[in-house]
Amino acid sequence: MAFSMRPTSRRAGVTLAVLAAWACAAPAPSLADGARPAAPAAQPDRVRGLKAPPVDTPLYRRGVVAVANPYGAEAGARVLQQGGNAIDAAVAIAYALNVVEPQSAGMGGGGFMLVHLAKTGETFSIDTRETAPAGATRDMFSGVSNASRKGVAVGVPGMVRGTAQVVAEHGKLPLKRVLAPAIELAEDGFAATQRYADVSCNDRALNSPEARDFFCPGGVAPAPGTLVRNLPLANTLKLIARHGADCFYQYQPDKGCDIAQGILAGQARSTILVNGVEQAGKPGSMTLADLAAYQPARRAPIEGSYRGYTIKAMAPPSSGALTVLQILGMLERFPLGDASQGFGFGSVKTLQTMADAMRLAFADRAIWMADADFVPVPTVGLIHPDYLALRSGLITPGQRIDPNPVADDPRPYEIPGFKRGQRLAVALPVTGPDNGTTHFSVADRWGNVVSYTNTIESSHGIGTFAGYTLPDGSFRNFGFLLNNELTDFNTSPSTNPFTGTDGYNDVQPQKRPRSSMTPTMIFDPEGRPILAYGSPGGATIINSVVNVTINLVDHGMGLQAAIDAGRISVASANPSITLESRFPTETADGLRALGYSVSIGDVGSVQAVGRLPQSGLVYGAADDRREGTVIGLPRPRP
């Protein structure tokens, strides 16, 4: 079956409903063709109390995708239809999103793919997080204004090498077939979605002339439904499809592979535009040797439990799994979900208890979590039951922790006989903004499952395309944006207050900056994945995963209800809460009365898939905070 990604309509005001219809997305709740309905309450697929999907949830036998964009969902579903597995589909989605959601992710960045292979029972991650170039220094951001918009913030991109490797090792289709949907989307065009239009003229999208002309032509954002084509990106994808990942990472002019030259030139710009005013840039130090040396890492996930459920999520350099498991571990002693004790969903007591657990975990995160290939992250101690009990003891329902919590020392709970030293009085480390990213989840007919979070960091990265100026003065554009991931390091040199050494997340050459990305899976007692989910949203990613997990386990919600429910987020030790408007006004007032600062805004966008382990049927749930779309196979008959 040939890919045909051109929309049927270019009219303005195109809606998600139209896009979903074009893409043959999942139907309104009903029995999917070829599937069977969920059995009544006593059905065998109900796992240890987790609520089974409602009987009207479509169940599928040949795979399902849940993506924050309908075009990305269609790309993944079509690769599954062509015989690809969950790994192939996830990579197809990642490249398609580079075309249709370029502000969030793409080849200029990286991410974490959490994979479960049914055949071997193995769960692992492919870490394509960017690395600092060899010329990076601890103080390279010192005194640099708007550092996240300058070339010094660009890390060595990892997505291309990592996705090519995982498809070669675990996919069923060749890379060129996996890339086909993205190539067609870039070449033939897609109808701009509302979210694409909404951010196309934000200030970061205007950071360079080429980005401004593409995203905001004439100073006007494309109306929803406008045809968007990216021929430079199509040509770049064709080069990778023809020559493989080396064409991206090595300068091979005899093959026409000059993408690396464009990456280096893009991070070497001497000027940027801020609010329309030109200012001096600070070029990055990346070289061809840095690009050629990049290698993805295959890692074991961090594993923990919550109320008897096994959870696996992303290990360092992500802070995701450790922080999520810390928060859940501190909350486990409270009767969340018991409304008779004041701990029902959305109660002030429940939310305040969650908020203080988040504050405690984020205090530890700031000091202890970083790239474990470079620093001794105490991964055992941070989630040791005794350490979590110590930290949880600081939480009092109905009373805000005051003063703000500080990090403690988990090493005595990891290293036998370790004696803690005196905590030094040092300034807390500071990292830059991280508010972009996308997440998607996939399950296939063979039982393989993928949870994949991908990013270029802030919206539109540094706002600059990879590309260089030709001798005739024209711009050789490769059509993808460069990341600003290195501002996820501490932006000033810092000191670990317990070790007296350099801050764990300080910049070092070849080091990966700390991340919040948290692709997650929950497993049944036999070790089979039953849920896979994650979120975008910078540091709020962690709290989105926590909210959904608590909704599922403590509040007894089904997967879609757990995603739809309001969320709370605290992403530092400060008592500054982000609360969604899905909660009533009185809830925010109640938290303010306890001394919290409360702002109202959306938190994350969780895309999830579920699997019924005994039957093998799968289902999905998407988040309406973005353009979430579920497509299951086989598709319903017309």
N, C-alpha and C positions, 0 to 999 in steps of 0.2 A: 504494500500500500504506500503510495507516494505521499509525502507531506505536502499539505496545502494550507499555509498559515495565513493567507490573505483574508481579512474580514470581508463580509458580504456587504457592509455598509460603511460609508465614510461620513454620514451626516452628523452634525454636532449634537451633543447631548446624549451620546450613546450611553446606555446604562449597563450595569453589571448583568441585569436580566437578559439584555440583548446579547452581551458577550457570552454569557453562560449558554444561551440557546445555540449560538454559533458554534461554541466549543463542545456541544453535547455534554454539558456538565451533569453532575449528579441530579436526579430528579427530586421533586418534592417528596417528602417521606412516603415511601411506598415500597413494595417488594421489587427489588431489582431483577431483571430478566436473568434466569439461570441460577438465582440464589434461593434460599429458603428463609422464611420468617424466623425471627428469634422465638424460641420456645417460651412457654409461660414461666412463672417465677422459679419453679424448681429445675429449670433447664441446666444441663451439666456444664455449660460453658461459663456459668457464674463462678467467679474465682474469689474465694475467701472474703465475700462480703462486698467487693467492688461491684457497683451497680452495673448490671448488664445493659446494653443499649436498649432503648424502648422498642417495643414490638414493631413500630412503624419506621424504624431506622433501616435504610437500605443496606443490605448485606451483599457482599460480592465475593465471587470465588476465584477471580482471575487478577485481582490487584486493585489498589486504590491509591490515589495521590491527594494530598491536602496542601495547597499552596496559597500564598498571599496575593496571587495574581492569576486571572483566568487563562492568560496565554501560557504562562509557565505550567499551569496544571494540564493544559491541553498537550503541551510538548511531552510531559512525562507520561501521560496516558497513552499517547500514540506510540511511544517507544515500548511501553509494556505490550501494546497490541501487536507490535512487530516482533515479539518474542524476546525482548530485552527483559532483564530482571530489575530488581529494585535499585541496584547500583547504577545500571545503565540509565534508568529513568531519572534518578536523582541528579546525575551529571547532566543529562539533557535539560532538566529544569534549571540547573544552575546557569547554564549558558544561555538559555532562553531569557532568564531574568536579567542577564547582562544587557539584553536588547530592550526589554519592556519595562524594567525597573532599574535603570542604570544608576540612579541616585543612591541605591542601597547596596549594590553588590556587583561583582564582575571579575573579569580576568585581571584587573589591576589590583586585586586584593587577595583575600584568602578566607579560610573558615575551618570548621570542624565537622567532619562527617562521621557520625556514630553508626556503625554497621553491625547487624546481627546476621550471621550466616546459618541458615537452617541445617545445612548438610553436616557441618562440624559442631554446631552449637556454640561457636565462638562469637564473642562480642568484642569489638575493637574500634578504635577511631583512626581516621586518617587526618593528621594535623597538617593543614596547609597555611597555618598562621605565618604572617610575614616575618622576616628577620631583619635586624639592623645590619647595615652594610659594615664592611671591615673598617671603614673610616669613622664610624660613629664614636662619639665620646659622651661621658656622663653629663657634661655641661653644655651640650650642643644646642639646647633650647634656652639657655640662660640669656636673658635680655632680649629675646626674640618676640616681638609682638605678633599676634595672629599666627603663631607658629603652626597651627593645624591647617593653615592654608598655603603653606610654603613647602618647597621641595625637600627641606630638611626633615619633614614629617613622613616622607614616603619610605615604606619598608619594601624589601625585596618581595615581589608578589609570589604567592605560592599556589594559587588555584590551578593553574594550567598543568604544572608538573604533577601535582597530587591527583587531579582527576584523571589524567592520562594513565597514571600508574594504577589506580584502583580499577579502572575499566579493563586495563590489560590483565590484571591479576584475578579479578573477580566478576567481571561483566560477561555477558553472553554475545554482545555485538561489538563490531569494530568501532573505534572512536569516530571515524568519519560518519557513520550512521547515527551515532549518538548526537553529533553536532548538527545534523541535518535540519532539525526544527529551528534552531537558533539562526542558522544561515538563511533559511527562508524568511523568517521573521525580519531579519535585518535587511534582506534584499528586496522582498516584496512589500514590506511595511506592515504596520499594525495600527489599529484605531486607538488613538491616545485614550487612556482611561482617565477617570476623574483625578485619581491620585497623581498620575504622571503630570497632568496639567497643573495641579495645585502647587507643585514644587518646582516647576520648570523655570520660573523667574525668581526663585529665592536668591539671596545674595551670593551664596556659595556656588550656585550654578553660573554666575556671571564673573567668576574669578579670573577667567582668561578670555581673550577675544573669540577663540574657536568654540569654547563651551557656550559663551553668550550667544553666538550666532546659531548654534545648533539647538539649544534648549529654549531660547527666548528670542527668536528672530524678530528684528524690528522693535524689540522691547515689549513684545506681546506673547504671552503664553499660548501654546496651541490649545484650541477649544477641545473638550472631550469629543472624540470621534474623528478628529483630524488624522489623516494618514501620516505616520512617522516612519521614515526610512533611514537606515544608517549603513550606507554602502561601504564606507571605510571599515566598519566593523565586520560586515559580510566578507570582505576581502581578507581581513585578518583571520577570521574563523576558517576560511578556505585554506589559507596557508597552513594553519595548525592541523586541519583535517588531512592535508596532503603530506605534510612532512613531520608531523608529531610535535611533541612538546619542545624538542630541541630548537625548533624554528622560532619559538618564543624566547628562549633563554640564551641562545647563541647567535652571534652575528654571522650569517651564512649568505653573503651576497650572491654567490653562485646559484643559490636556490631561490633567491628573492626574499630571503628571511632577514629583514632589517628591523623587526619589531623591537629587538633589544635596543637598537639605536634610538628608537622613539621613546622608550621608557627612560633612558638616560637623559635625553634632551628635555623630556617633560619635567623631570625632577631638578633640572638645572636652570629653570627660568629665573631671570634676574629681576623681574617685576611681576606684581600681581595687582588685581583690582579689588579694592575694598570699598563697598558702598559707592562704586563708580569712580573712586579716586585711585590713581596709580600710586603704589608704594613699593619700596624695595623688597625684593624677595630674599630668601636665604636658600641657596641651592643645596640639594642633598649631595652626599658623597658616594652614591652608588656607582659601581663600575661594572664593566662586562664580566670581570672575574666574580663579582658578587652574584650576578645573575646566573652564570654558569655553575656556580657552586651550590645553588639552592637545592635542597632535598626535603621532601615532606617526611613527616615522622609517623610511624605506626605506633599507637600507644594503647595500653590497657586502660579501660575506664576506671574511675573511682567508684567503688561499690559500697553501698550502705543499705540501711533499712529504715522504714517508718511504719510503725504499728504492724510489723510482720511482713510488710511488702518489700521485696528486693528492688532497689533503685540503682541504676547504673547511669552515670553521666560523665561529662568531659573532664579529664584530668588536667593539671597544669601543663602548659601555660595558662589554661583557663582557670579562673577562680570559681567557675560555675558549680561543679559538683560539690566541692568542699563547702562553699557558702550555703548552697541549698541544703545539704545534709546537716550543716551546723544549725541552721534555722529550724529545720524540722526536728532535729534532735533536742533542741532546747524547748520546743513546744510540746513534745510528746508527753510530758507529765501533766499537761492541762487537758481538761475534758472538752476539747473543741468538738463542736457539733451537738453538745448537750444544752439545749435551750433552757431546760429547767434550772441549770446552774449559771445561766447568763452567758453561755458560750455558743449560742446559735449563730447561724451565718449572718454576718453584717452587724452584729451587736458591737457596741463600743468596747466592751470587755474583750471580745474576741480580737477586734482590730488593734486595740492598744497592746495586747499581749503579742500579737504578730509583729507590730511595729517595733517593740523593744527587742524582740529576738533578732529582727533584721538589723537594728542598730548595733547590737553586740557582735553579730557575725561580720558586719562591714567594718567594724573597728579592727577585728582580727585580720580581715582580708587586706586592709591597707598596709599591714606590716609584714605578714607572713606569706602571702600568695604571689607567685611569680613563676618564671620559667625554671622548672625543677632540673633542667639540664645544666643550669648555671649556679643555682643556690639550693641549699638543703631545706626545701619546703617540708614542714612537719605534717605530712599528709595523714599519718596515723594519729598523731596527737590531737590534731584539730577536730577530729570526729570521734575521739575516744569517749566512751560513755561517761567516764569519771570527769573528764574535762568539760563535757557538755553539761553535766549536772552542776559543776561549779559555776559555769556561765549562766545557766538557766536559773540558778538560785538568786541572781540579781533581778529577776523579773517578778514584779508584784502586780497581779491583776488590779486594774483600777487606779494605778499610780505610775506615772511616768518616771523612768530612770533619770535621776538628776543628782549630780552633774552628768554630762554626757559620758557614756562608757568609753573606756580605753581598752586597747588590746591587752591580753594576758599572755602567759608563756605556756604553750602546749607541749614543750619538749620533755618535761618530766613524765608525761603520759605516753611518750614514744620511746625514750631512751632509758633503759633500766639504770637506776642509780643517779640520774642526772640531777644536779642541784641548780636551781634557778639563781641567777645573779640579780643585782640591783638594777631596776629599770632606769635608764638614762632619761634625762629631761631633754628631749629633742623635738624639733618641729615635725609635724605630720607631713608625709609626702603628699604631693599634689599631682594629679594626672589631668590630661586634657579632656575635651568633649568627646563623647561617643554615643551618638544618637541616630545612627543609621541602621543598616543590617536587614536581612530577610531570613525567614526560616520556612522549611517545608519538610514534610514527612511522606514516606512511601512504604507500601507493603506489596509484595508480589504473590503470585500463585504458589510459589515453592516454599513460602514461609520466611523468606528473607525480608528484613525490615531495615529502613534507613531513616535516621533523624539528622538533618543537615542544616546548620546555621552558617551563613555566608555573608561577607561584608566588605566594604571599602572604608568603613569607619563612619565619619560624619556624612551628612547628605552631600552627594557629589564628590566625596573624597576631598582632594585639594582643589577641585574645580578645574582640573586641567587634563586634557586628553594626552595620551602617549602620542608623540609625533615630533617631527623635526622639520626645519626649514631647508628646502632644496636650494641648489645653487641659483635657480632662476627666481628665487624669492617666494615660491609657493610653499604651502604647508603640507607635508606628508602626514596625514592623519590616520591613526590606526583605530579610531572609533571607540576606545574604552578609556574610562577615567582612572586616574592614579589614586591610590589610597593615601590616607593620612594616619595610618595605624601607629606610627612611632610615638605619637603624643599619648598613647596608652601607657608608655613608660612614665616614671616620675619625671616631671618636666624641669625639676631642679635636683641637683645631687642631694641625697638624703642619707640618714643614718638609721639603721635598725636599733631601736632603743634597748633591745635585750642582748644583742650580740656585739654592739659597738662597731660593726662592720658597715660597709656600704649598704644602702637600702636595697632590699631584695629585688625591687622592681626598677632599680636605676638602669640606665642605658649601658649596654655592653655590646661590642661587636658580635654579630651572628646570633645574638639573643633574641628571643621572641617576647614582645611586650605582653604583659598580663591582659587577659581577655575576660569578658563576662559571658561569652557565648556558652549556652548550656543545653546542647542537644541531650535529650533524656529518654530513657526507657524504663518501664516497670515490667517485672517478670513474675510469672507464677511459680509455685513451689518446684515444678519440674524444670525450671530454667528457661521456659519459653516466653518470648516477649508478648505482652498483652496490650501495651500502650506505648506509643512513641510520640514525643511532642517537644516543643521548644518555642522560642520567641525571638524577635528582634527587640531593640530598645535600649542599647547601651547597658549600663549597670542595672536598669530595671528588668532586664532579661531574667536575672536570678529570681526576682520577686514575682514575675509572671509565672514562672515554673512552680514556685512555692504556692502561690494562690491556687493554681489549678490542681496541684497535688492534694492540698488540704480540702478543696471542694470535692474531689473524687473520694478521698479516703474518710474524711471526718464528717462531711456534710451530705454524703451519700448521693451526690449528683451524678447523672450520666455525663458522658464526655462532652456533648454539645452544651449542656447546661453549665458544666464546670467552666467552659471557655466563655460563655456568654455572661456569666456573673461578674459583678463589679470587683475591682482589684484595688489593693492598697500597696504602696511601695515606699520604702525608706532606703536610700542608697548611700548612707553614711552614718556615722555615729550621732549626727545632729538630730534633733527632734523635728525634722522637716518632712512631713508626709505629703505624698501625692495620692489623692483619693479620686476615684472615678465618679462622674456624675450619675452613675448607675445606682449609687447609694443615695438615700434621702438626705436632704439638707440637715436634718437633725443629727445625723451621724457625724458629719463634719463639725457641727457645733459641739457635740459631746466630746470629740477629740480635742478641739480647741480649749474646752473647759479644763482639760487635764494638762494643758500647757504646751501642746503641740502646735506647730505652724502647719496649716493645711492649705494646700493648693489643689485646684481641681483640674484634672487632665487625664487623657487616655494613658494606659499602661500596657505596652506590648501589643502583640498580635500573634496568638498561639494557633499553630496549625498542627493537627494531630491525626494519627491513624490508630485504630484498634484492631486486635486480632483475637478471635475466639479460638482458644488453643485446641480444643477437641475436634471441632469441625474444620478449622482452618479458614473459615470465612472472615472477611475483613470489612471494615467500615471506616469512615472518616468524619472529621469535624473541622470546620473552618471558622475563622474569626472575622466578624463584620467590622472590626476596628480598622481593617484594611480591606482589600478586595478579595477576601478569602474565598477559595473555590475548591470543592471536592469533586473529583471524577472517579467513578468506580467502573470496573469491567467485570463481565461484559456490559456494554452500554445497553440501555433499554431499547427494545424494538420500537420503531416509529409507529 
